[in-house]
Structure formats: structure tokens, C-alpha cells
Amino acid sequence: MKTLNLHNVGIRSLVAATAIVAISVAVPPAIGAEKFPEKPIQFLIPFDPGGQSDTAVILLRPGLKEKLGVDIVAQHRPGGGGAVGWTMLAQEKPDGHMMAVTNLPHVVIQPLMTKGVKYKTEDLAPVYMYAESPGGIAVRKDDDRFKTLQDLIDFAKANPAKLSMGGVGKFTGNHLGFLQFVQMAGVDVSYVSFNGAAPQTAALLGSHVMAIYGGTFIFADKRDEFRVLAIATDERLPDFPDAPTFKELGFDLVGGIDRGVTVPAGTPKERIDMLADAIRYAAGKKEFIDGMEKLGFHLVNHGPEEYAKIIQARKLQYLKVLKDGGFLN
């Protein structure tokens, strides 16, 4: 009859338990399982200070800090119409501790059309889309040559390539709207690219360009100094009742810049959802709503899944514009 050696059983159990503990200590938890956030969140702004993206981050930061419980540190990385900043984001560790203001069509068009861009649209994971900024054309209010959009078109036709129009970046929302306009109007206009809305605005105020294709944010901020010739919306905006739409003037041009937040691809879904909830909270605060609407933004509320669908739909739209313009085969 065999007997059970309790002493040996106890030793074996202790060894097994010790091994389990050792394994649990030796194997670090997956990124998503760790406490998050465990350090300040870096909020990347791929444009110069003083522009539309900068303003959005300034208004979002208090609510984000309140919801996430850590500091929100703004970083400006301008250059290439945003490409420098989005490349930096794409190369960051996908742990949710860096996110960036992200604009459409920029992050779709740049990887297709701009040489040297080192990121792809798929390198950026959608988190939240908070606003739309319709585009339009404006001139200095004291420039009596351009009282209407037709005045500007007539000047461009009489002076090929002499009319200069400033925009933010190349193959960005400004540039894409500009391309659509010149194609529809049949005019030859020189496009001048700037690194952000602030230098773009300064260039028009200083008469370094004759017009700008920009967002309603700029027009609202400089309404006493700019004359808005046309806005790319279906209907006139309440904040600009005297500014006609392109559609009113015979141009089927509607669009602008979609504004949201992305993180590096590969960031755990639970962290993306946490960031989205925090941005939704911050974007729902009265200070954010009042501040953004005052500046001419149209606010929206799209989480990660819906934002991803919007990016895909916009991509098809942008590709058609580029193909029609002969930029893509």
C-alpha cells in the first residue's frame, strides 16, 4: 500500500506556486493593461502657434486634464502643411501618450501627392472628430479691385498668373479648395503656400498676396479687415450673412477642413476609447463650444468608428478631384 508523503507534496506545491509568481513578475503586462494615462499626454499641433489647430487645443486642454487627471502638454511641430508633425506622430510608441490634431484632407492627400512625406494615412488611428471648417475666398476689405468674386475672376482672366492666392500647405484643405475653384472658373492663379493660418493671414494683411483661400475661422477673426467673396457651403452661414456661397455664384464647390485627433496606429482600442471619451467631455464644455462657434467652426461629434468611416468616404471624394484635375492617373 502506497503512502502519501505530505512533506514532498508541500515542497512541490510551493515550488509550483513560486514559479507561477516568478512568471507573473517576469512578464510585463500588455500596454492596454497598464494604468493609463501614467504620465502627461503630449498633444501635437503640426502648425504654427496662433492658428486654428492651436486654438482648438487651447480650448480642449482644461477639459482633457480634468477628465484624464494628467497634464496635457502642447507641442508645435510645423512644416510641410502638417506633414512634419504627423510623421512624428506616426513614429511614436503607440501607447496613447501622444496624440495630434489631424486635418482632412491633409492626411489623405499628402502621402499620395507630396514627395518626401514619410507617413501614410493608415499610420494614424482615428480617435475623435470635433469640428468642420468650411473654406472660402477672402480679400482685404480696403482692396477696391475685388468687391465680388466675379471681380476677382475677371482680373485673373485678364492677368494670367498675376493673381496670387495664399493657402496653408500644399495638397491641404485650402489647396484642394483652391484647385477646385480655379478648375471651375477656368483661371490661372498663383498659389502661395504657408505653414499655418497665422502667417497666411499676415500675408494678406501685408498685401504680400492678393487673396486667400482659407477657413471661416480666419474670416471670423478678421471680419473687420477682410471681405469674404464666397464660402464653400450649401447655404449661407449665419455668421456671414452677406457672403454668398459658391453655389449661389454658379460653382458647385462645397467643402473645407475636417478637424479631429489621431494617435499612432497600433494604440490599444481601450486607450483610444478612453481618449475619445475625454475629448468628447472636453468638447462638450460651454467654454469650448462658445469659443469654437465664435471663431466660425461647425462642431460635430464623431467617435473612432464613425471618424474612420468619414476618412474613407473623404478619400474617395479627394481622389476624384485630383483625377479630374489631372494630378492622378
N, C-alpha and C positions, 0 to 999 in steps of 0.2 A: 504494500500500500504506500503510494507516494505522499509525501508531506509537503506542505506549502511553506517555503522559507520567507516569512513576512519581512525579515530584515533585508533580503535581497530585493524583494518586490518594492520596498520603500526606497531603496537606493536607485533602482531602475526608474521609478516614477519621478524621483527628484531629478535625475539626470535628464529625463524627457522634458520635464517642466522647465528646467534650466535652459535646455536647447531651444524650446519654444520662445522663451523670454529673450534669449540671445538673438534669435531670428527677427523677432519683432523690433528689437532695438537696432539691429544692424541694417534693416531695410527701411529706408525713409519713406514716409507716406507720399502718395501721388500729389502732384501740385494742387489739384482741386480739393484734396482732403485737408490741407493745412489751413490754419487760421488765415482769413482774408478779410480786408487787407491787413498786412502785418507791418506796413511802412507807408510813408506818404505816396500818393498817386501822382505820377508825372502827367500833366495834361499838355500835350504837344500842340503848338499853334504854328502851322507851316507858312505863316505870312508875317509881315512886319507889324509891330505894335501900332495900335490906333485904328485898325481895320475892322471889318465885320466879324471875322472869326475871333479876334481879340475881345471884342465887346461881348460876344456870346459867352466866352469863358469867364470873363469878369462877373457876369450876371449868374452863371451857373455855380461858381465856386462855393458860395456860402451854403447853399442847399446840399451840395455834394459832401462838404465837410461835415455838416450836421448829420447826414444820413450814414456816411461811411465811417465817421469817427476818426479820420486821419486828415492831415493837411493835404491840400490839393495845390501842387506846385506847377505854375505855368512856365512853359519853356517855348521861346520863339526860335524857330529854325526856318527862316525864309529862304527862298531861292527856287528858281525853276517853276514858278507858278504853283508851288506847294510840293513839288517832286522831292526836294531835299528832305523835307520833314517826313513825308510818307515813306521814303526809302529808309530813313532812320527807324521809323516805327516797325516796318516790315522785318528789320534785322534784330529787333529787341526780343528778349526772352518772353515767351507767351504765358506770362503768369498773371496778367491783369493789372500790373502796377504801372503800366504806361498805356495811355490812350491818346487819341488825336482827333482834333476837329477835322472832318473829312467832307470834301465837297464833290458833288456830281455837277458837271460831267468830268471834272478833272481826273479822278482816279480811274475812269474808264478810258478816256481818250489819250492821256499822257503815255501809258505803256504801249499804245498802238502807234502813236504818231511822233513821239519825241525821241530822238536818238540819245542814248546815254542814260535813259531812265532805268534805274536798277530795281524797280519793284513791279509787281503785277497786281492787277485788281484782286486776284484771289489770295494775295498775301495779307489782305486786310479783312478782318472779320467784322461784319456789321454788328453794332450794339444798339444804337438808337438814332432815329432821325427826328429832329426837333423843329425845323423851320424850312421854309422855301423863300427865296428872294427873287422875285421877278426881275427880268432885265429890261433895259431901255436905253434910249439915247438922250443925252443932255448936252447943252452948250452953256456958255456964260450968259447970264441974263442981260448983260450990257453989250453983247455982240449983236448988233442990229442986222447983220447979214443973214441970220438964221432965226426968223420968227416962227417958222413952221418946218416940219420935216421935208416938205416939198422944196423949200428954200435950200436946204442942205443938199438934197438930191440934184437940184438944178446946178448948184455950184460945183458939185462933184462931176457932173457930166460935162460942164464947160471947162473944167480944170482937172483932167485925169491925173490921178495920183498926187494931187496937190492938197487935198483934204486929209488931215491927219486925225485919227481917232484912237484914243487911248483905252486900253483894257488891262485887266490883271492876268498876266501869264499868256502862254501860247497853248492852243487847244484846251482852253478852260471854258467855263460858262460864258464869260464875257466874249472870248474869241469865237466860240461856236455861234453865239447870237449875232455877232458882227458878220461872220461868214454867211449866215442865212440872209441877213439884211442885204449885203452887197450883191449876193446872187439874185435875190428877188428884185432889187432895184436896178440891177444892171449897171452898177457904177464901179469905178476903180478908186479905191480909198486906201490910204496907207495906215496900217495897223501898228500902233506903238505899244509894246508890252511893258508892264510894270510889275514889281514884286508884291504889291499889295494895294488895297483901296486907298490908303493914306497918300502914297506918292502919286497914284493916279489922279486923285482929287487935286493935289497940289499942282500937278502939271497943267490941269485945265485952268485953275485959278491964276496960274502964272503965265497963261497963254502959250505954253510950250506945245500944247496940242489944241486943235480947234473944236474938238468934241470928244465925248467919252461914251463908250458902251459899258454901262455899269448896272449895279443893283439899286433897288429902291431905297436901301439903307443910305446910300450916298446922297440920293436926291432929297430924302427927308432931312438929313443933317445939314444940307446946304440949300434949302429951298429958297432962301433969300438971295442966293448968289447964282443959282443955276436955273435955266429954263428947260423943262422936260419936254422934248419934242414928240416922244412916243414911248409907250410901255407895252411889254410883251405879255399881256394878259387877255383873257376873254372879254372882260368888262372893265370899265374904268375903276380905279381904286379910290375909295373914299378919301384917302389922304392926299390924292392928286386929282381932284375933280376936273381941273382944266387941262389935264394931259390926256390926249386921245390914245387909244390903243392902236397898235399896228393894224389890227383887223379893220378898224374904222377907216383907215387910210388905204386899204386895199392890199395889205400884206398879211398873209396867213402865218404870222410869227407869234408863237406863244411859248414861253419858257424862261428859264433863269438858272439859278443855282439851288440845288437841294443840299441842305446842311445837316450833318449828323456827326456821329462819333464812331470810330472803329478802334480795334485792338489788333495785335498781331494774330495771324491765323494760327490755330492750334491752341489758343487760350481755352481752358475748360469751360464748358457750357454753363456750369453753375456760377462761375465767376462773371461770365458775360451777362447772365440774367441778373446777378446782383448789381452790376454796374448799370444795367438798363433800368432797374428799379430805382436806383439812386438818381439817375439823370431824369427819369420821369417825375420823381419827387421834386427835384430842384427846378425843373421846367414848369412845374405846376404852381410855383410860388408867385404871389402877386407881383413881387419886385421884378421877377424875370419876365412875366407876361407883359406888364406895363412898359418895362424898358425896351423889350423887343418890338412890341407893336408901335411904340412911339417912334422907333427907328425905321419903320417900314417893312418889318418882317411879317410873313404869314406863318403862324405857328401850326405845327402838326404834331401828332403823337403816334409814332411807329416804332414798335419794338424790334428785336433782332430778326425774327422770321419775316415780318412784313417789309422791313427795310431791305432785306436780301432780295425779295421779290421785286421791289422798286428798282434796285440796282440792275437786275436782269432786264426789266422792261425798258429802262432808260438806255441801256446798252444797245438794244435793237434800234431804238429811235436815233441815237447818235450815229450809229454805223450807216444808217440810211442817209443822213445829212452829209456825211463825209463821202459816201459813194456818189451821191448826186452832185457833189462839188468837185468830183474828180480827184479826191485825195486818197481814195482807196479803190482798188480794182474789184 
